[in-house]
């Protein structure tokens, strides 16, 4: 149905899902994610970094009723 950037495995470790790698910056204030090639939407469109950013902005919006906005 849907995927996330990462998933948590049975041991509680965060693992890549639609990303192939994830690395913190040197100051650990932000993370760099590399999107795995071949990830597509139901309509066949390739997933891009802009899609990920738009999704986060949607869920964080002031009028959002998304449960993700409380994370």
Biopython code that builds the backbone (N, CA, C, O; Angstrom):
import numpy as np
from Bio.PDB.StructureBuilder import StructureBuilder

atoms = [
    (1, "UNK", "N", (0.819, -1.195, 0.000)),
    (1, "UNK", "CA", (0.000, 0.000, 0.000)),
    (1, "UNK", "C", (0.862, 1.258, 0.000)),
    (1, "UNK", "O", (0.619, 2.182, -0.777)),
    (2, "UNK", "N", (1.872, 1.294, 0.873)),
    (2, "UNK", "CA", (2.749, 2.458, 0.894)),
    (2, "UNK", "C", (4.073, 2.070, 1.528)),
    (2, "UNK", "O", (4.183, 1.043, 2.198)),
    (3, "UNK", "N", (5.054, 2.892, 1.310)),
    (3, "UNK", "CA", (6.370, 2.682, 1.881)),
    (3, "UNK", "C", (6.829, 3.955, 2.562)),
    (3, "UNK", "O", (6.255, 5.025, 2.363)),
    (4, "UNK", "N", (7.856, 3.828, 3.356)),
    (4, "UNK", "CA", (8.452, 4.966, 4.051)),
    (4, "UNK", "C", (9.922, 5.063, 3.672)),
    (4, "UNK", "O", (10.478, 4.155, 3.053)),
    (5, "UNK", "N", (10.542, 6.169, 4.048)),
    (5, "UNK", "CA", (11.978, 6.281, 3.791)),
    (5, "UNK", "C", (12.720, 5.149, 4.481)),
    (5, "UNK", "O", (13.630, 4.541, 3.917)),
    (6, "UNK", "N", (12.306, 4.877, 5.725)),
    (6, "UNK", "CA", (12.929, 3.820, 6.511)),
    (6, "UNK", "C", (11.847, 2.961, 7.143)),
    (6, "UNK", "O", (10.668, 3.313, 7.137)),
    (7, "UNK", "N", (12.268, 1.832, 7.685)),
    (7, "UNK", "CA", (11.374, 0.986, 8.458)),
    (7, "UNK", "C", (12.133, 0.506, 9.684)),
    (7, "UNK", "O", (13.364, 0.503, 9.692)),
    (8, "UNK", "N", (11.420, 0.107, 10.701)),
    (8, "UNK", "CA", (12.044, -0.392, 11.919)),
    (8, "UNK", "C", (11.910, -1.912, 11.904)),
    (8, "UNK", "O", (10.812, -2.452, 11.771)),
    (9, "UNK", "N", (13.057, -2.594, 12.044)),
    (9, "UNK", "CA", (13.001, -4.056, 12.007)),
    (9, "UNK", "C", (12.643, -4.626, 13.381)),
    (9, "UNK", "O", (12.423, -3.874, 14.330)),
    (10, "UNK", "N", (12.585, -5.934, 13.482)),
    (10, "UNK", "CA", (12.160, -6.606, 14.712)),
    (10, "UNK", "C", (13.072, -6.301, 15.899)),
    (10, "UNK", "O", (12.649, -6.408, 17.050)),
    (11, "UNK", "N", (14.322, -5.923, 15.625)),
    (11, "UNK", "CA", (15.271, -5.582, 16.682)),
    (11, "UNK", "C", (15.208, -4.113, 17.088)),
    (11, "UNK", "O", (15.941, -3.677, 17.976)),
    (12, "UNK", "N", (14.321, -3.344, 16.430)),
    (12, "UNK", "CA", (14.206, -1.921, 16.739)),
    (12, "UNK", "C", (15.206, -1.057, 16.004)),
    (12, "UNK", "O", (15.376, 0.116, 16.337)),
    (13, "UNK", "N", (15.876, -1.622, 15.001)),
    (13, "UNK", "CA", (16.871, -0.889, 14.226)),
    (13, "UNK", "C", (16.215, -0.273, 12.997)),
    (13, "UNK", "O", (15.458, -0.940, 12.292)),
    (14, "UNK", "N", (16.504, 0.986, 12.745)),
    (14, "UNK", "CA", (15.988, 1.663, 11.563)),
    (14, "UNK", "C", (16.773, 1.192, 10.345)),
    (14, "UNK", "O", (18.003, 1.243, 10.329)),
    (15, "UNK", "N", (16.052, 0.734, 9.329)),
    (15, "UNK", "CA", (16.637, 0.217, 8.096)),
    (15, "UNK", "C", (16.072, 0.981, 6.903)),
    (15, "UNK", "O", (14.937, 1.455, 6.953)),
    (16, "UNK", "N", (16.857, 1.104, 5.828)),
    (16, "UNK", "CA", (16.346, 1.754, 4.625)),
    (16, "UNK", "C", (15.141, 1.008, 4.054)),
    (16, "UNK", "O", (15.084, -0.220, 4.102)),
    (17, "UNK", "N", (14.180, 1.758, 3.515)),
    (17, "UNK", "CA", (13.044, 1.177, 2.808)),
    (17, "UNK", "C", (13.087, 1.681, 1.367)),
    (17, "UNK", "O", (13.551, 0.957, 0.485)),
    (18, "UNK", "N", (12.619, 2.896, 1.105)),
    (18, "UNK", "CA", (12.703, 3.418, -0.270)),
    (18, "UNK", "C", (14.009, 4.172, -0.503)),
    (18, "UNK", "O", (14.233, 4.709, -1.588)),
    (19, "UNK", "N", (14.858, 4.212, 0.499)),
    (19, "UNK", "CA", (16.178, 4.814, 0.316)),
    (19, "UNK", "C", (17.213, 3.703, 0.301)),
    (19, "UNK", "O", (17.005, 2.637, 0.882)),
    (20, "UNK", "N", (18.327, 3.960, -0.366)),
    (20, "UNK", "CA", (19.394, 2.955, -0.360)),
    (20, "UNK", "C", (20.440, 3.273, 0.688)),
    (20, "UNK", "O", (21.215, 2.404, 1.088)),
    (21, "UNK", "N", (20.462, 4.535, 1.136)),
    (21, "UNK", "CA", (21.396, 4.880, 2.206)),
    (21, "UNK", "C", (20.867, 6.087, 2.971)),
    (21, "UNK", "O", (20.055, 6.864, 2.468)),
    (22, "UNK", "N", (21.352, 6.219, 4.199)),
    (22, "UNK", "CA", (20.990, 7.357, 5.046)),
    (22, "UNK", "C", (22.181, 7.642, 5.940)),
    (22, "UNK", "O", (22.684, 6.756, 6.630)),
    (23, "UNK", "N", (22.622, 8.885, 5.920)),
    (23, "UNK", "CA", (23.815, 9.279, 6.662)),
    (23, "UNK", "C", (23.571, 10.612, 7.361)),
    (23, "UNK", "O", (23.028, 11.539, 6.759)),
    (24, "UNK", "N", (23.969, 10.714, 8.632)),
    (24, "UNK", "CA", (23.847, 12.016, 9.302)),
    (24, "UNK", "C", (24.939, 12.963, 8.807)),
    (24, "UNK", "O", (26.001, 12.528, 8.360)),
    (25, "UNK", "N", (24.664, 14.252, 8.894)),
    (25, "UNK", "CA", (25.703, 15.234, 8.602)),
    (25, "UNK", "C", (26.708, 15.207, 9.750)),
    (25, "UNK", "O", (26.441, 14.596, 10.785)),
    (26, "UNK", "N", (27.855, 15.857, 9.585)),
    (26, "UNK", "CA", (28.903, 15.836, 10.608)),
    (26, "UNK", "C", (28.421, 16.341, 11.959)),
    (26, "UNK", "O", (28.863, 15.854, 13.000)),
    (27, "UNK", "N", (27.504, 17.329, 11.949)),
    (27, "UNK", "CA", (27.002, 17.873, 13.218)),
    (27, "UNK", "C", (25.764, 17.127, 13.724)),
    (27, "UNK", "O", (25.230, 17.459, 14.783)),
    (28, "UNK", "N", (25.308, 16.123, 12.971)),
    (28, "UNK", "CA", (24.154, 15.281, 13.326)),
    (28, "UNK", "C", (22.853, 16.076, 13.469)),
    (28, "UNK", "O", (21.920, 15.628, 14.136)),
    (29, "UNK", "N", (22.792, 17.249, 12.845)),
    (29, "UNK", "CA", (21.565, 18.053, 12.898)),
    (29, "UNK", "C", (20.619, 17.732, 11.757)),
    (29, "UNK", "O", (19.445, 18.099, 11.803)),
    (30, "UNK", "N", (21.112, 17.058, 10.745)),
    (30, "UNK", "CA", (20.261, 16.669, 9.632)),
    (30, "UNK", "C", (20.801, 15.376, 9.029)),
    (30, "UNK", "O", (21.904, 14.929, 9.342)),
    (31, "UNK", "N", (19.990, 14.795, 8.160)),
    (31, "UNK", "CA", (20.342, 13.529, 7.524)),
    (31, "UNK", "C", (20.276, 13.669, 6.013)),
    (31, "UNK", "O", (19.484, 14.449, 5.485)),
    (32, "UNK", "N", (21.105, 12.917, 5.330)),
    (32, "UNK", "CA", (21.082, 12.832, 3.872)),
    (32, "UNK", "C", (20.578, 11.449, 3.490)),
    (32, "UNK", "O", (21.119, 10.436, 3.931)),
    (33, "UNK", "N", (19.532, 11.418, 2.665)),
    (33, "UNK", "CA", (18.938, 10.171, 2.196)),
    (33, "UNK", "C", (19.157, 10.058, 0.693)),
    (33, "UNK", "O", (18.955, 11.027, -0.039)),
    (34, "UNK", "N", (19.565, 8.894, 0.236)),
    (34, "UNK", "CA", (19.695, 8.641, -1.192)),
    (34, "UNK", "C", (18.556, 7.713, -1.588)),
    (34, "UNK", "O", (18.483, 6.576, -1.123)),
    (35, "UNK", "N", (17.670, 8.198, -2.446)),
    (35, "UNK", "CA", (16.500, 7.428, -2.865)),
    (35, "UNK", "C", (16.935, 6.286, -3.788)),
    (35, "UNK", "O", (17.711, 6.476, -4.725)),
    (36, "UNK", "N", (16.422, 5.129, -3.498)),
    (36, "UNK", "CA", (16.719, 3.942, -4.294)),
    (36, "UNK", "C", (16.124, 4.109, -5.689)),
    (36, "UNK", "O", (14.984, 4.551, -5.826)),
    (37, "UNK", "N", (16.871, 3.766, -6.705)),
    (37, "UNK", "CA", (16.384, 3.828, -8.087)),
    (37, "UNK", "C", (15.321, 2.752, -8.289)),
    (37, "UNK", "O", (15.396, 1.674, -7.700)),
    (38, "UNK", "N", (14.336, 3.054, -9.123)),
    (38, "UNK", "CA", (13.295, 2.083, -9.445)),
    (38, "UNK", "C", (12.076, 2.145, -8.540)),
    (38, "UNK", "O", (11.152, 1.348, -8.707)),
    (39, "UNK", "N", (12.048, 3.080, -7.575)),
    (39, "UNK", "CA", (10.869, 3.237, -6.727)),
    (39, "UNK", "C", (9.861, 4.069, -7.512)),
    (39, "UNK", "O", (10.163, 5.179, -7.949)),
    (40, "UNK", "N", (8.657, 3.517, -7.687)),
    (40, "UNK", "CA", (7.649, 4.201, -8.484)),
    (40, "UNK", "C", (6.321, 4.290, -7.737)),
    (40, "UNK", "O", (6.049, 3.526, -6.810)),
    (41, "UNK", "N", (5.519, 5.234, -8.166)),
    (41, "UNK", "CA", (4.149, 5.377, -7.687)),
    (41, "UNK", "C", (3.259, 4.388, -8.456)),
    (41, "UNK", "O", (3.704, 3.743, -9.405)),
    (42, "UNK", "N", (2.002, 4.284, -8.028)),
    (42, "UNK", "CA", (1.055, 3.370, -8.674)),
    (42, "UNK", "C", (0.874, 3.673, -10.160)),
    (42, "UNK", "O", (0.494, 2.796, -10.936)),
    (43, "UNK", "N", (1.150, 4.920, -10.554)),
    (43, "UNK", "CA", (0.974, 5.299, -11.956)),
    (43, "UNK", "C", (2.257, 5.136, -12.774)),
    (43, "UNK", "O", (2.295, 5.497, -13.950)),
    (44, "UNK", "N", (3.308, 4.590, -12.149)),
    (44, "UNK", "CA", (4.568, 4.364, -12.842)),
    (44, "UNK", "C", (5.562, 5.499, -12.767)),
    (44, "UNK", "O", (6.694, 5.356, -13.229)),
    (45, "UNK", "N", (5.158, 6.646, -12.186)),
    (45, "UNK", "CA", (6.062, 7.789, -12.067)),
    (45, "UNK", "C", (7.154, 7.472, -11.051)),
    (45, "UNK", "O", (6.873, 6.942, -9.977)),
    (46, "UNK", "N", (8.405, 7.799, -11.394)),
    (46, "UNK", "CA", (9.523, 7.594, -10.480)),
    (46, "UNK", "C", (9.431, 8.523, -9.273)),
    (46, "UNK", "O", (9.050, 9.687, -9.403)),
    (47, "UNK", "N", (9.780, 8.007, -8.111)),
    (47, "UNK", "CA", (9.851, 8.811, -6.889)),
    (47, "UNK", "C", (11.071, 9.710, -6.957)),
    (47, "UNK", "O", (12.159, 9.259, -7.317)),
    (48, "UNK", "N", (10.894, 10.992, -6.610)),
    (48, "UNK", "CA", (12.011, 11.949, -6.593)),
    (48, "UNK", "C", (12.120, 12.584, -5.217)),
    (48, "UNK", "O", (11.212, 12.476, -4.393)),
    (49, "UNK", "N", (13.240, 13.245, -4.981)),
    (49, "UNK", "CA", (13.428, 13.973, -3.730)),
    (49, "UNK", "C", (12.337, 15.034, -3.561)),
    (49, "UNK", "O", (11.878, 15.271, -2.444)),
    (50, "UNK", "N", (11.921, 15.667, -4.645)),
    (50, "UNK", "CA", (10.857, 16.675, -4.573)),
    (50, "UNK", "C", (9.544, 16.064, -4.081)),
    (50, "UNK", "O", (8.787, 16.719, -3.365)),
    (51, "UNK", "N", (9.272, 14.817, -4.461)),
    (51, "UNK", "CA", (8.061, 14.135, -3.988)),
    (51, "UNK", "C", (8.125, 13.917, -2.482)),
    (51, "UNK", "O", (7.136, 14.119, -1.778)),
    (52, "UNK", "N", (9.277, 13.508, -1.995)),
    (52, "UNK", "CA", (9.453, 13.278, -0.556)),
    (52, "UNK", "C", (9.277, 14.585, 0.214)),
    (52, "UNK", "O", (8.588, 14.618, 1.233)),
    (53, "UNK", "N", (9.892, 15.651, -0.266)),
    (53, "UNK", "CA", (9.780, 16.963, 0.381)),
    (53, "UNK", "C", (8.327, 17.427, 0.390)),
    (53, "UNK", "O", (7.841, 17.911, 1.412)),
    (54, "UNK", "N", (7.628, 17.285, -0.738)),
    (54, "UNK", "CA", (6.226, 17.702, -0.813)),
    (54, "UNK", "C", (5.372, 16.916, 0.177)),
    (54, "UNK", "O", (4.476, 17.480, 0.805)),
    (55, "UNK", "N", (5.637, 15.638, 0.318)),
    (55, "UNK", "CA", (4.872, 14.816, 1.250)),
    (55, "UNK", "C", (5.088, 15.274, 2.689)),
    (55, "UNK", "O", (4.129, 15.418, 3.447)),
    (56, "UNK", "N", (6.349, 15.504, 3.068)),
    (56, "UNK", "CA", (6.622, 15.989, 4.432)),
    (56, "UNK", "C", (5.972, 17.344, 4.672)),
    (56, "UNK", "O", (5.378, 17.572, 5.726)),
    (57, "UNK", "N", (6.080, 18.233, 3.711)),
    (57, "UNK", "CA", (5.461, 19.567, 3.875)),
    (57, "UNK", "C", (3.946, 19.456, 4.003)),
    (57, "UNK", "O", (3.336, 20.190, 4.781)),
    (58, "UNK", "N", (3.340, 18.555, 3.257)),
    (58, "UNK", "CA", (1.892, 18.342, 3.350)),
    (58, "UNK", "C", (1.516, 17.897, 4.762)),
    (58, "UNK", "O", (0.598, 18.454, 5.363)),
    (59, "UNK", "N", (2.208, 16.914, 5.285)),
    (59, "UNK", "CA", (1.880, 16.372, 6.606)),
    (59, "UNK", "C", (2.217, 17.328, 7.743)),
    (59, "UNK", "O", (1.623, 17.241, 8.817)),
    (60, "UNK", "N", (3.156, 18.233, 7.522)),
    (60, "UNK", "CA", (3.548, 19.191, 8.556)),
    (60, "UNK", "C", (2.781, 20.502, 8.467)),
    (60, "UNK", "O", (2.955, 21.378, 9.315)),
    (61, "UNK", "N", (1.938, 20.648, 7.456)),
    (61, "UNK", "CA", (1.215, 21.901, 7.240)),
    (61, "UNK", "C", (0.325, 22.287, 8.409)),
    (61, "UNK", "O", (-0.158, 21.430, 9.149)),
    (62, "UNK", "N", (0.117, 23.570, 8.563)),
    (62, "UNK", "CA", (-0.679, 24.101, 9.677)),
    (62, "UNK", "C", (-2.086, 23.524, 9.710)),
    (62, "UNK", "O", (-2.642, 23.329, 10.791)),
    (63, "UNK", "N", (-2.669, 23.250, 8.563)),
    (63, "UNK", "CA", (-4.046, 22.739, 8.510)),
    (63, "UNK", "C", (-4.097, 21.206, 8.419)),
    (63, "UNK", "O", (-5.173, 20.630, 8.264)),
    (64, "UNK", "N", (-2.963, 20.567, 8.512)),
    (64, "UNK", "CA", (-2.925, 19.112, 8.364)),
    (64, "UNK", "C", (-3.576, 18.410, 9.548)),
    (64, "UNK", "O", (-3.365, 18.788, 10.701)),
    (65, "UNK", "N", (-4.356, 17.403, 9.257)),
    (65, "UNK", "CA", (-4.958, 16.572, 10.293)),
    (65, "UNK", "C", (-4.212, 15.230, 10.380)),
    (65, "UNK", "O", (-4.655, 14.296, 11.049)),
    (66, "UNK", "N", (-3.091, 15.166, 9.697)),
    (66, "UNK", "CA", (-2.297, 13.954, 9.648)),
    (66, "UNK", "C", (-1.706, 13.614, 11.010)),
    (66, "UNK", "O", (-1.200, 14.493, 11.708)),
    (67, "UNK", "N", (-1.767, 12.351, 11.385)),
    (67, "UNK", "CA", (-1.120, 11.906, 12.625)),
    (67, "UNK", "C", (0.376, 12.111, 12.540)),
    (67, "UNK", "O", (1.036, 12.273, 13.566)),
    (68, "UNK", "N", (0.924, 12.107, 11.335)),
    (68, "UNK", "CA", (2.358, 12.320, 11.157)),
    (68, "UNK", "C", (2.792, 13.723, 11.552)),
    (68, "UNK", "O", (3.971, 13.944, 11.830)),
    (69, "UNK", "N", (1.873, 14.667, 11.583)),
    (69, "UNK", "CA", (2.224, 16.042, 11.943)),
    (69, "UNK", "C", (2.587, 16.161, 13.422)),
    (69, "UNK", "O", (3.158, 17.169, 13.838)),
    (70, "UNK", "N", (2.266, 15.156, 14.209)),
    (70, "UNK", "CA", (2.559, 15.191, 15.642)),
    (70, "UNK", "C", (3.861, 14.459, 15.967)),
    (70, "UNK", "O", (4.223, 14.334, 17.137)),
    (71, "UNK", "N", (4.560, 13.980, 14.955)),
    (71, "UNK", "CA", (5.804, 13.232, 15.192)),
    (71, "UNK", "C", (6.976, 14.145, 15.360)),
    (71, "UNK", "O", (8.097, 13.680, 15.567)),
]
sb = StructureBuilder()
sb.init_structure("model")
sb.init_model(0)
sb.init_chain("A")
sb.init_seg("    ")
for serial, (resi, resn, name, xyz) in enumerate(atoms, 1):
    if name == "N":
        sb.init_residue(resn, " ", resi, " ")
    sb.init_atom(name, np.array(xyz, "f"), 0.0, 1.0, " ", f" {name:<3s}", serial, name[0])
structure = sb.get_structure()
